[in-house]
Amino acid sequence: MEARGLRLSREGFFAGFAIFEKWEPAPARYRLQPAEKRRRVLDMDDGPAEGEEELSAAMGWDYVARWGEFHIYRCADGQARELNTDPRIQAIALDKVRSRERANFVSLFLWPVLFLGSVAVCGPLLCLLEIGLGRLLLLAASVGTSCALSLRSLSHLRRLRQKLSAGEHLDHGKDWRRQRRRHYLLSACCLALVIAVVGVVLSTWLDGRLERDMIPLSDYREALPFPTGPDLAKDAVPGSFEEVDFLSYYNKVGTTSNPLVPCSIDLRQLGEVRLEGGGETEVVLIADYHEAASPALTRELEREYRREAERSRTYGGPLALGDLGVDSAWAYQDIWPTVVLRQGCTLLKVTFHQSDGAARTTEEWAALLAESLLAGGGA
């Protein structure tokens, strides 16, 4: 811009835009030097530290303005030596490089630890079922890209630190246009990472709040592969179930699919049934049904469910179950009794409660669930 007759003004920048003034076209060199003092809000004295401006002027470099964490210097003398070969100014630049190195080092390990730690605590398959394969892969790609960018910056800063420590001046003969394109590309990648992570968090939260994957149970036309609340209630009159609306949470069903767990059904049911001996009873059923791609995945999913149950604040300890004939069967008290059954590639987790009447024992209604799994279908 100086060669075109536009010189950067001492006023520097306003709202992110550089302020130029008309000047005689002439060749000039500009350099960015790390500011020794941090910029503070409403701090009018944002120039170089005492003595730094005079020291630079003695070397032929005039202070122009501040931009972010940098001071901008200008030199019209093509024979003047580079600014940052002075030991004092070189030390300031070196401190800035070390600070950025520490920040990139923390970033290199922070995000992978947070991501992998969260997945390990929640369980990989439960995370997959909760947020979906696409979002999980997007998060993994974002963390991987962030690590790659941090590693690249660390490598670059390490070489820069070694050069500054050796007293060498920076290579200002590089193609700055190429460097600018690379900078914009990396900046775009960082922005895309932030947008991707925020998008995953918001979309997952909205899906949970709006229950986008759920539909009214009355609109579900497929046969459920396990018994429902009316089937587990003792002495219930067939076909007498009437839904009870409670905060729009119950009487909904949702289905999802992914390569590892091709079929998942989430069912919430609340209603009243008439009893054969007279009267009515309220039944509540919450079921998670999964058909995994292999028995090994089903065992892993069962293990994650067990860990999740034992971490629950309302976990009331294990319940006794007899031999139900399936590969695995266990139960626990978590406000209401919950039964987890595994057979082959199928896993069924059911919480059931009957309010009135002579209700079945946990082992009795668990046997009905196990019978449906062994039969390969629901009631």
C-alpha positions in Angstrom: 0.0 0.0 0.0 2.9 2.3 0.7 4.2 1.8 -2.8 0.7 2.8 -4.1 0.9 6.1 -2.2 -1.1 5.0 0.9 0.7 5.0 4.2 -0.6 3.4 7.3 -1.7 6.1 9.7 -0.5 6.6 13.3 -4.2 6.1 14.2 -3.8 2.5 13.2 -7.1 0.6 13.1 -10.7 1.3 13.8 -13.3 -1.5 14.1 -10.9 -3.9 12.5 -10.1 -1.7 9.4 -6.7 -0.1 8.8 -6.6 3.6 8.4 -4.4 4.9 5.6 -3.4 8.4 4.5 -2.2 9.7 1.2 1.6 9.8 0.8 4.3 9.9 -1.7 4.7 6.4 -3.3 7.9 4.9 -2.0 9.2 1.4 -1.1 9.1 0.6 2.6 9.4 -2.3 5.0 6.9 -3.1 7.7 7.4 -5.5 10.6 5.2 -6.8 13.3 6.8 -7.1 16.7 5.1 -8.8 19.7 3.9 -6.2 22.3 5.6 -6.6 25.7 2.5 -5.2 27.5 -0.9 -6.7 27.2 -3.6 -4.4 25.9 -6.1 -3.4 28.5 -9.6 -2.0 27.9 -9.7 1.9 28.0 -5.9 1.9 28.1 -4.8 4.9 26.0 -1.1 4.2 26.4 -0.9 1.1 24.2 2.4 1.9 22.6 5.8 0.2 23.1 7.4 -0.1 26.5 9.6 2.8 27.7 12.8 2.9 25.7 11.7 0.4 23.1 10.5 3.0 20.6 13.7 5.0 20.9 15.8 1.9 20.5 14.0 0.9 17.4 14.2 4.5 15.9 18.0 4.4 16.4 18.0 1.3 14.2 16.0 3.1 11.5 12.6 1.8 12.4 9.7 4.1 13.3 6.8 3.0 15.4 3.5 3.3 13.6 0.6 1.8 15.5 -0.6 -1.2 17.5 -2.6 -4.1 16.1 -3.9 -6.6 18.6 -0.9 -8.1 20.5 1.6 -6.6 18.0 3.4 -3.3 17.4 3.8 -2.2 13.8 7.1 -0.6 12.7 8.1 1.0 9.4 11.5 1.5 7.8 12.1 3.5 4.6 15.8 2.8 4.5 16.5 -0.3 2.5 20.0 -0.7 4.1 18.8 -0.7 7.7 19.3 -4.0 9.5 16.3 -6.0 10.5 14.5 -4.9 13.6 14.3 -8.0 15.6 18.1 -8.7 15.6 18.4 -6.4 18.7 18.7 -8.7 21.7 16.1 -6.9 23.8 13.4 -7.0 21.1 14.4 -10.5 20.2 13.8 -11.5 23.8 10.2 -10.1 23.7 9.5 -12.0 20.5 10.9 -15.2 22.1 8.6 -14.8 25.1 5.6 -14.5 22.8 6.6 -17.6 20.9 7.1 -19.6 24.2 3.6 -18.5 25.4 2.0 -19.6 22.1 3.9 -22.9 22.3 2.4 -23.6 25.7 -1.1 -22.7 24.5 -0.8 -25.1 21.5 0.7 -27.8 23.7 -2.3 -27.6 26.0 -4.7 -27.6 23.1 -2.9 -30.6 21.6 -3.8 -32.8 24.6 -6.9 -31.0 26.1 -9.4 -31.8 23.4 -8.5 -35.4 22.8 -8.6 -36.0 26.6 -12.0 -34.4 26.9 -13.4 -36.2 23.9 -12.0 -39.6 24.7 -12.7 -39.2 28.4 -16.3 -38.3 27.8 -16.8 -41.2 25.4 -15.1 -43.6 27.8 -17.2 -42.5 30.8 -20.5 -42.5 28.9 -19.7 -45.6 26.8 -18.9 -45.6 23.1 -22.1 -47.4 22.1 -24.3 -45.4 24.4 -22.7 -42.2 22.9 -23.4 -43.5 19.5 -27.0 -44.2 20.3 -27.4 -40.8 22.0 -26.0 -38.5 19.4 -25.9 -40.6 16.3 -23.0 -41.9 14.1 -22.7 -38.8 12.0 -22.4 -36.4 14.9 -19.9 -38.7 16.7 -17.7 -39.0 13.6 -17.9 -35.2 13.1 -16.8 -34.6 16.7 -13.9 -37.1 16.2 -12.9 -35.4 13.0 -13.0 -32.0 14.7 -10.8 -33.2 17.5 -8.4 -34.9 15.1 -8.1 -31.8 12.9 -7.6 -29.6 16.0 -4.7 -31.9 17.1 -3.2 -31.7 13.6 -3.4 -27.9 13.5 -1.9 -27.7 17.0 0.9 -30.1 16.1 1.7 -28.1 13.0 1.8 -24.9 15.0 4.0 -26.5 17.6 6.5 -27.6 15.0 6.5 -24.2 13.3 6.9 -22.4 16.7 9.7 -24.7 17.8 11.7 -23.9 14.7 11.0 -20.2 15.2 12.1 -20.4 18.8 15.3 -22.1 17.9 16.1 -19.4 15.3 15.3 -16.6 17.8 17.4 -18.3 20.5 20.3 -18.5 18.1 20.1 -14.8 17.4 19.2 -15.3 13.8 16.8 -12.8 12.1 13.6 -14.0 10.5 13.4 -14.7 6.8 11.3 -11.8 5.5 12.0 -12.8 1.9 9.3 -15.4 1.8 6.3 -15.2 -0.5 3.9 -13.5 1.9 1.0 -14.0 -0.5 1.4 -17.7 -0.2 1.7 -17.4 3.5 -1.5 -15.3 3.6 -3.4 -18.0 1.6 -2.3 -20.6 4.0 -3.2 -18.5 7.0 -6.7 -17.9 5.6 -7.1 -21.6 4.9 -6.1 -22.6 8.5 -8.3 -19.8 9.9 -11.2 -21.2 7.9 -10.5 -24.7 9.2 -10.5 -23.4 12.8 -13.8 -21.6 12.2 -15.3 -24.7 10.7 -14.2 -26.7 13.7 -15.9 -24.3 16.1 -19.1 -24.3 14.0 -19.1 -28.1 13.8 -18.7 -28.6 17.5 -21.3 -25.9 18.4 -23.6 -27.4 15.8 -23.3 -30.9 17.2 -24.0 -29.7 20.7 -27.0 -27.5 19.7 -28.5 -30.1 17.4 -28.2 -32.8 20.1 -29.7 -30.6 22.7 -32.6 -29.6 20.4 -33.2 -33.2 19.5 -33.5 -34.1 23.1 -35.7 -31.1 24.0 -38.0 -31.4 20.9 -37.8 -35.3 20.8 -37.5 -35.2 17.0 -36.9 -38.9 16.8 -40.1 -39.7 18.7 -43.6 -40.2 17.4 -46.9 -40.8 19.3 -47.3 -44.5 20.1 -50.8 -44.5 18.5 -49.1 -43.6 15.1 -46.7 -46.5 15.3 -47.8 -49.3 13.0 -45.0 -51.8 13.4 -45.3 -54.8 15.7 -43.1 -54.3 18.8 -40.7 -57.2 19.4 -41.3 -57.3 23.2 -44.3 -57.1 25.6 -45.6 -53.7 26.5 -47.1 -52.4 29.8 -50.6 -53.9 29.3 -49.0 -57.3 28.6 -46.9 -57.2 31.8 -49.8 -56.1 34.1 -51.3 -59.0 36.0 -55.0 -59.8 35.4 -55.3 -57.0 32.8 -58.3 -57.1 30.5 -57.0 -57.3 26.9 -57.5 -54.2 24.8 -58.5 -52.1 27.8 -55.4 -49.9 27.8 -56.1 -46.1 27.8 -53.2 -43.6 27.5 -52.6 -41.0 30.3 -51.0 -37.8 29.2 -48.2 -36.6 31.5 -46.0 -33.7 30.4 -46.0 -35.1 26.8 -43.2 -37.5 27.8 -45.0 -40.8 27.7 -46.8 -42.8 25.0 -44.1 -42.1 22.5 -41.8 -44.4 20.5 -38.7 -43.7 18.5 -36.5 -45.8 16.2 -32.9 -45.3 15.1 -30.4 -47.2 13.1 -26.7 -47.2 12.5 -24.1 -49.8 11.2 -23.2 -51.0 14.6 -26.7 -51.2 16.0 -29.0 -51.6 13.0 -32.2 -51.5 15.1 -33.0 -49.5 18.2 -36.4 -48.8 19.7 -37.1 -46.4 22.5 -40.6 -46.8 24.1 -42.3 -44.8 26.9 -45.7 -45.9 27.9 -48.1 -44.6 30.6 -51.8 -45.5 30.9 -54.6 -47.4 32.7 -55.9 -50.9 32.2 -59.0 -52.6 33.6 -58.5 -55.6 35.8 -60.4 -58.8 35.4 -61.5 -58.8 39.0 -62.7 -55.2 38.7 -61.1 -51.9 39.1 -58.2 -50.3 37.2 -54.5 -50.0 37.6 -51.9 -47.6 36.2 -48.9 -49.1 34.4 -45.7 -47.4 33.4 -43.1 -48.9 31.0 -39.9 -47.5 29.7 -38.1 -49.8 27.3 -34.9 -49.7 25.2 -34.6 -52.5 22.6 -31.4 -53.0 20.5 -30.3 -55.4 17.8 -26.6 -55.1 17.4 -24.5 -56.2 14.5 -22.7 -58.9 16.5 -23.0 -60.6 19.9 -19.7 -58.9 21.0 -21.3 -55.5 20.5 -24.3 -56.6 22.4 -22.1 -57.7 25.3 -20.3 -54.3 25.2 -23.7 -52.4 25.2 -24.8 -54.5 28.2 -21.6 -53.6 30.1 -22.1 -49.9 29.4 -25.7 -50.1 30.6 -24.5 -51.8 33.8 -21.9 -49.1 34.4 -24.5 -46.4 33.8 -26.9 -48.0 36.2 -24.3 -48.3 39.0 -23.4 -44.6 38.5 -27.0 -43.4 38.9 -27.8 -41.5 42.1 -31.1 -43.4 42.4 -29.5 -46.8 42.0 -30.9 -49.1 44.7 -28.8 -52.1 44.3 -29.2 -55.4 42.4 -32.4 -57.5 42.4 -32.4 -61.3 42.4 -33.5 -63.1 39.2 -33.8 -66.8 38.6 -32.6 -68.7 35.5 -34.6 -67.2 32.6 -33.0 -69.2 29.8 -31.4 -66.2 28.0 -27.6 -65.5 27.6 -27.7 -62.9 30.4 -30.4 -61.5 32.8 -30.0 -59.1 35.7 -32.1 -56.5 37.4 -31.7 -53.6 39.8 -33.9 -51.1 41.7 -33.7 -47.5 40.3 -36.9 -45.8 41.6 -38.8 -48.7 39.9 -37.5 -52.2 39.1 -35.4 -52.4 35.9 -34.6 -55.6 34.0 -31.8 -56.0 31.4 -31.8 -59.1 29.2 -29.4 -60.2 26.5 -29.9 -62.9 23.9 -27.6 -63.3 20.9 -27.5 -59.9 19.2 -30.5 -58.6 21.0 -30.5 -56.5 24.2 -33.7 -55.4 26.1 -33.8 -53.0 29.0 -37.2 -52.5 30.6 -38.4 -50.5 33.6 -41.9 -51.5 34.6 -44.3 -50.4 37.4 -47.9 -51.3 38.2 -49.6 -49.0 40.8 -52.6 -51.1 42.0 -53.7 -54.6 42.2 -51.8 -57.9 42.7 -48.8 -57.0 40.5 -46.4 -59.5 39.2 -43.0 -59.9 40.8 -40.0 -58.6 39.0 -38.9 -62.2 38.2 -42.4 -63.0 36.8 -42.6 -60.1 34.3 -38.9 -60.5 33.5 -39.7 -64.1 32.5 -42.3 -62.8 30.0 -39.7 -60.5 28.5 -37.2 -63.4 28.3 -39.8 -65.6 26.6 -40.4 -62.9 23.9 -36.6 -62.7 23.2 -36.3 -66.5 23.0 -39.3 -66.6 20.6 -37.7 -63.8 18.5 -40.7 -61.4 18.7 -43.1 -59.6 21.0 -46.5 -60.3 22.3 
